[in-house]
Amino acid sequence: MTATPGTPPSQPYPPSTAAARRGSAVSSGLRDTLTLMSLPVLAAVALSGAFAGGGTRRWFGGRAESQRAEAQAAKDAAAAAFYELDTAQRDMRISIETITAVDDSPAAGRAVSDFEALGRRIDEVSQRYIQAVDAHDLDRDDLEAAVASRARAELTAAKDELVRVKQELDRFGSSLGPLLGKAETQLARLAPAVERARQALLAASNALDAVRGKGLRADDLAGRLAALSPELTRLNQGAGQHGVEQTLERAERVQREAAAIRAEAERLPERAAEIDHRLVSLRTRAQALTTRAGQVEPVLSELRRRFSAACWQDLQRVPEQAGENVRQAELKLGEAQAAREAQRWPDATSLLSTVRALLNATDEAVSAAGERLRRLNEVQKDPQREVERTRFAIRDAQRLAMTGRTAPDPRHARPLDEAVARLERAVGSLEGRHPDFWHFLTETEAVRRTAARVVTEIREERGGGH
């Protein structure tokens, strides 16, 4: 397991006096083990010296040496238990730091508190172990059997305490499983996410270079890419400084934005070609509308000659407005051309959209005059056809309203009755010397819309039946 990427592992738990002495205690334990291993050799040398008439150590007999050996074995066992506990605590600290790097939940907070409490307990038993080691010099030549026996008992008790606390630490470590698993999963996501962001930035930069190689500047895209530079710096600083969650979010955001820049850069040659095509197409359309606008005046003349003023008054300004719209469109086309030459792509696109809107409005107005004349000609020739068409729509709605009923719902019957009356008034308006055919057409259209609305309401209420 590693510490949080980006910085060396932090040391949030200051060492106690006992913890500070653990290294020397472990070293002492290992030294004592080596001493015990060398005892047979030393005994042989001493025995050889005795036969030779000399020696370097007093000999107390089998019981004292047996007690010394048992005490030394107890000391070695305690040293091993101490070393295992110290190693486990160091590993557990790394796990806690891993959790706190990515998790600020109450559960993570409790885990930190519990680990600190265990640390105090470990310091206590470690202190007792160190005191037991310091209290007895098992290498003394005049070590008495009783002293060695007492040393063995104290060292065995210290070892047992160390083992019990190690078991508590192991149980605590097992309880961290879900928190640690979640933290490690997030840390495992971190490095790939940061690498994807870096690769996305590199791909965007390469795409911009390729576009510039084709003579396109892409200044706006270059500016957007440069704005991501501080974000890359923060990613390089690592999660240790900015936090895992924040770093993951930053990496994903940088990747998205860099991918968007790359996509726009790769599409830029196509976009330039599209703008060129639209410039030509809209210029041709403007010229065609200029011709069509000139044909509106003859249409208006015929409307004035054959129909009442109400049929054409709203079209009076169409020729003037059409001419003005086309002039404005041509001006905007010139501005769009200049923007395209300066490679101000957003400006060129916006101006072309304005041109298109102006030409659409002109097209509709010019077409409206011709359509008005066509419809008025039809209704003047055969008004009864329009009447029958409208009556059919009303009867169809009435039949639907009566389906499955002995009397229609007033909510449906009322608007249909009003529609019938409205149609009769429209028919009556055709009588006289100068009938208003346009009013007649707008009234029949309104009546059909009313009938259609009632049909829709009935079908919705019946769940789409009929």
Buried (B, 14 or more C-beta within 10 A) or exposed (E): EEBBBBEEBEEEBEEBEBBEBBEEBBEBBBEBBEBBEEEEEEEEEBEEEEEEEEBEEEEBEEEBBEBBBBBBBBBBBBBBBBBBBBEBBEEBBBBBBBBBBBBEEEEBEEBBEBBEEBBEBBBBBBBBBBEBBEEBEBEEEEBBBEBBBBBBBBBBBBBBBBBBBBEEBEEBBEEBEEBBEBBBEBBEBBEEBBEBBBEBBEBBBEBBEBBBEEEBBBEBBBEBBEEBEEBBEBBEEBBBEBBBBEBBEBBBEBBEBBBBBBEBBBEBBEBBEEBEEBBEEBBEBBEEBBEBBEEBEEBBEBBBEBBBEEBBEEBEEBBEBBBBBBEBBBBBBEBBBEBBEEBBBEBBBBBBEBBBEBBEBBBEBBEBBEEBBEBBEBBBEEBEEBBEEBBEBBEBBBEBBBEEEEEBBEEBBEBBBEBBEBBEEBBEBBEEEEBBBBBBBEBBEBBBEBBEEBBEBBEEEEEEEE
